[in-house]
Amino acid sequence: MSVRPTVDFLLYDWLSVDSLNQRERFADHSRETFDAVLDTCERIAREKYAPFNRLVDTQEPHFDGEKVILPQATHDAQKAYADSGMLSAAQDYEIGGMQLPYSVEAAANAFFAMASVSIGSGMLTTGNANLLMAHGTDMQKRVFALNEFNGRFSGTMCLSEPQAGSSLSDVATRAVPDGADSEADPLGPRYRLKGNKMWISAGEHELTENIVHLVLAKIPGPDGKPVPGVKGISLFIVPKKLVDTDGQLTGERNDVALAGLNHKCGWRGTTNTLLNFGEGKYPVRGDAGAIGYLVGRPGEGLKCMFHMMNEARIGVGMAATMLGMAGYHASLDYAKNRPQGRPMGPAGKDPAQPQVRIIEHADVKRMLLAQKSYAEGALALELYCARLVDEQHTGAPEAADDARLLLEVLTPIAKSWPSEWCLEANSLAIQVHGGYGYTRDFPVEQYWRDNRLNMIHEGTHGIQGMDLLGRKVLMENGKGLQLLADRINATIQRAIQVPELAAHANALGKALQDVGAATKAAWATGNPTDALANAVPYLQAFGHTVLAWIWLDVALAAQAQPDSHARTGRLAAMRFFFHYELPKIGAWLQVVRDRDLTCASLPEDAF
Ligand SMILES: Cc1cc2nc3c(=O)[nH]c(=O)nc-3n(C[C@H](O)[C@H](O)[C@H](O)COP(=O)(O)OP(=O)(O)OC[C@H]3O[C@@H](n4cnc5c(N)ncnc54)[C@H](O)[C@@H]3O)c2cc1C
């Protein structure tokens, strides 16, 4: 079973991505060129990633005292990925890119996430390089970003510290100007950094010639103390090995040391590291302190970093989605082959009959359809967001601005919804397998472990909820929320004309009203403590409403197609979502509306 027909349907029949070639930037493209990219990525994922997914889980990265060792399969897979040109797929032709729409790039990368999420497909490297293309100097772009796009260097994002995870304003890494000529360095104003960065993915390995760390650090103010809050944070390029202005290694090791590898629940094919910057393990030019080059202006580090974080959040949502999809396919295959039990007829069970396959039991069908509705719905959402990114970059000014604002509102959902519900899909995939699902003989337990990360990194669920209710639905006088409501209403207007979809259209209309009313009620006292006490139930209800809209819109496209098993399946997944999932928002919204403080007001000692 392949996910490709679903990808093709969503890209072409639903989102009409092939029509993007009417835009100047994509004029050389066509459905044929898009298909060629999808074919290549599907093949590399099948040949170089999928067969090694279990291997990278069992052969965790280890440190031999000098180097971090990863399985050869990881080296081969990442080389094949870089050789395919995917690292620079969206870039301009003149720097070696393909000028591919982001929607096609995201769809192509989905195959790798499904085949082996933890071998990885360079999400951090492209995100890092894209940030430099947006905020770096010409020299920084040429020396660092271009060498990331061509696969020579890889990239990291170094935000978190042992004591500063969700609260980035508390980062303690310091950066001070490096000598009298520090401003004159052609690679950018040169600083010395000291501090510890925790949880850094791909922070140490031998997969590439060099590693480009993008590091958040504070420059002390005139009083010698770090400026409090996020305004004091700046962004630096800290290469593992120093380079000259041609991007060649100078032979000097920068003062960045691996303090240890984290041993994770899942996602074990990617190293995760505690890095010490500037502790003097590798003194540079006689002194301790890691050399870093300022990106953008001092104090604007977090703003620049958000460029990387927004892309990373869509990437995380896609990874969660494809893990959900992998579990769905595995459990569907298992359910079609596993004989167990007999149907209950009016006269009870007939032990003389052979056992049926478990896919014939209604409860197993429920678990399969739930997984389908979560994973395929999430894929549609991620591709919709990716299409908005294309609109933001290449649309007419007003449409581009609408896309920007819609993305602001939808990004917390694109990150968090698949992280929660495709994880639930993985749990159901284990359940479909029964006891076998709980063993390492089948792949589904690994999918669950790999997916468990996604509600934690790139902003936890709690942080996403507060971002949505505390910031995104309010920003620009609620215009983003209004734009989203307009799009949802447009779908409702179309669906209400279709007898098969009219009841769902009405249910969605009611859900939208309820979300709007709960948003107002949450903020009725104007007190953030009241409003945000139930930010996660709000996130869940908002997410389910968005997914119901996505499913209804997908159903409109499916409806227009000739009868087929795929069409029947899509319409059933949409119905499942409206019958079994959307009604859940009532309970979530009630505590939001009531500004229920049951949890928030409970004294610590009463726990
Ligand atoms: C495998 C892995 C890979 C990672 N990769 C990277 C990486 O490459 N680069 C990087 O910089 N970081 C990375 N991270 C770090 C990740 O982003 C953080 O773990 C995450 O932001 C949470 O920070 P924390 O672990 O310190 O938890 P904490 O911030 O301590 O949070 C613990 C709990 O408290 C809640 N909480 C915290 N503050 C609040 C608040 N104000 N209101 C309500 N609830 C709150 C959280 O929601 C969470 O449930 C990675 C983490 C892991 C596990």
PDBQT file of the ligand as one rigid body, heavy atoms in Angstrom, charges set to zero:
ROOT
HETATM    1  C1  LIG A 701      14.548  14.963  21.242  1.00  0.00    +0.000 C 
HETATM    2  C2  LIG A 701      14.551  16.453  21.396  1.00  0.00    +0.000 A 
HETATM    3  C3  LIG A 701      15.062  17.239  20.376  1.00  0.00    +0.000 A 
HETATM    4  C4  LIG A 701      15.154  18.616  20.554  1.00  0.00    +0.000 A 
HETATM    5  N1  LIG A 701      15.799  19.376  19.609  1.00  0.00    +0.000 NA
HETATM    6  C5  LIG A 701      16.078  20.683  19.897  1.00  0.00    +0.000 A 
HETATM    7  C6  LIG A 701      16.926  21.450  19.035  1.00  0.00    +0.000 A 
HETATM    8  O1  LIG A 701      17.407  20.961  18.009  1.00  0.00    +0.000 OA
HETATM    9  N2  LIG A 701      17.194  22.727  19.381  1.00  0.00    +0.000 N 
HETATM   10  C7  LIG A 701      16.705  23.299  20.518  1.00  0.00    +0.000 A 
HETATM   11  O2  LIG A 701      17.003  24.452  20.774  1.00  0.00    +0.000 OA
HETATM   12  N3  LIG A 701      15.891  22.600  21.337  1.00  0.00    +0.000 NA
HETATM   13  C8  LIG A 701      15.578  21.314  21.061  1.00  0.00    +0.000 A 
HETATM   14  N4  LIG A 701      14.780  20.581  21.907  1.00  0.00    +0.000 N 
HETATM   15  C9  LIG A 701      14.297  21.222  23.119  1.00  0.00    +0.000 C 
HETATM   16  C10 LIG A 701      12.808  21.399  23.162  1.00  0.00    +0.000 C 
HETATM   17  O3  LIG A 701      12.419  22.427  22.290  1.00  0.00    +0.000 OA
HETATM   18  C11 LIG A 701      12.433  21.632  24.635  1.00  0.00    +0.000 C 
HETATM   19  O4  LIG A 701      12.545  20.375  25.280  1.00  0.00    +0.000 OA
HETATM   20  C12 LIG A 701      11.060  22.201  24.786  1.00  0.00    +0.000 C 
HETATM   21  O5  LIG A 701      11.012  23.526  24.306  1.00  0.00    +0.000 OA
HETATM   22  C13 LIG A 701      10.601  22.195  26.240  1.00  0.00    +0.000 C 
HETATM   23  O6  LIG A 701      11.574  22.713  27.096  1.00  0.00    +0.000 OA
HETATM   24  P1  LIG A 701      11.988  21.891  28.412  1.00  0.00    +0.000 P 
HETATM   25  O7  LIG A 701      12.351  20.524  27.989  1.00  0.00    +0.000 OA
HETATM   26  O8  LIG A 701      12.961  22.688  29.145  1.00  0.00    +0.000 OA
HETATM   27  O9  LIG A 701      10.636  21.767  29.240  1.00  0.00    +0.000 OA
HETATM   28  P2  LIG A 701      10.009  22.901  30.152  1.00  0.00    +0.000 P 
HETATM   29  O10 LIG A 701      10.033  24.198  29.447  1.00  0.00    +0.000 OA
HETATM   30  O11 LIG A 701      10.582  22.801  31.500  1.00  0.00    +0.000 OA
HETATM   31  O12 LIG A 701       8.493  22.406  30.201  1.00  0.00    +0.000 OA
HETATM   32  C14 LIG A 701       8.037  21.345  31.043  1.00  0.00    +0.000 C 
HETATM   33  C15 LIG A 701       6.510  21.382  31.072  1.00  0.00    +0.000 C 
HETATM   34  O13 LIG A 701       6.079  22.634  31.644  1.00  0.00    +0.000 OA
HETATM   35  C16 LIG A 701       5.204  23.304  30.754  1.00  0.00    +0.000 C 
HETATM   36  N5  LIG A 701       5.460  24.752  30.805  1.00  0.00    +0.000 N 
HETATM   37  C17 LIG A 701       6.656  25.375  30.783  1.00  0.00    +0.000 A 
HETATM   38  N6  LIG A 701       6.485  26.704  30.834  1.00  0.00    +0.000 NA
HETATM   39  C18 LIG A 701       5.159  26.932  30.874  1.00  0.00    +0.000 A 
HETATM   40  C19 LIG A 701       4.349  28.100  30.934  1.00  0.00    +0.000 A 
HETATM   41  N7  LIG A 701       4.882  29.321  30.937  1.00  0.00    +0.000 N 
HETATM   42  N8  LIG A 701       3.013  27.940  30.980  1.00  0.00    +0.000 NA
HETATM   43  C20 LIG A 701       2.463  26.722  30.951  1.00  0.00    +0.000 A 
HETATM   44  N9  LIG A 701       3.170  25.571  30.895  1.00  0.00    +0.000 NA
HETATM   45  C21 LIG A 701       4.505  25.679  30.858  1.00  0.00    +0.000 A 
HETATM   46  C22 LIG A 701       5.520  22.754  29.376  1.00  0.00    +0.000 C 
HETATM   47  O14 LIG A 701       4.424  22.887  28.494  1.00  0.00    +0.000 OA
HETATM   48  C23 LIG A 701       5.871  21.304  29.684  1.00  0.00    +0.000 C 
HETATM   49  O15 LIG A 701       4.713  20.533  29.733  1.00  0.00    +0.000 OA
HETATM   50  C24 LIG A 701      14.637  19.215  21.720  1.00  0.00    +0.000 A 
HETATM   51  C25 LIG A 701      14.058  18.408  22.706  1.00  0.00    +0.000 A 
HETATM   52  C26 LIG A 701      14.026  17.048  22.562  1.00  0.00    +0.000 A 
HETATM   53  C27 LIG A 701      13.434  16.213  23.664  1.00  0.00    +0.000 C 
ENDROOT
TORSDOF 0
